[in-house]
Amino acid sequence: MWLSITLPKRALQRRLPRYRRDPFLHERINAQPDPVVARQQFIARQPMGRLAQADEIAPLVVFLASDESAFVTGQAYAIDGGIAI
């Protein structure tokens, strides 16, 4: 996830994890010939065996946007349920 306060909302959404429940993933899955099977296969590839919830991502976004992160620089935070491991 990349966060920049100056990014428009849509640009920020595109930088959030693709393995969370959101309209972009929903559209991509529904574009498949068999959306039910496509969803099952997509979830099966996730190390945690499920999609992320917004409330699992939001705390880090709030922290990075707050004064509490004033001394944080140049870090990459993986919110990917273990997919990068």
Secondary structure, DSSP 8 states (H G I E B T S, - for coil): ----TTS-HHHHHHHS-TTBSSHHHHHHHHTSSSHHHHHHHHHHTSTTSS-B-HHHHHHHHHHHHSGGGTT--S-----STTTT-
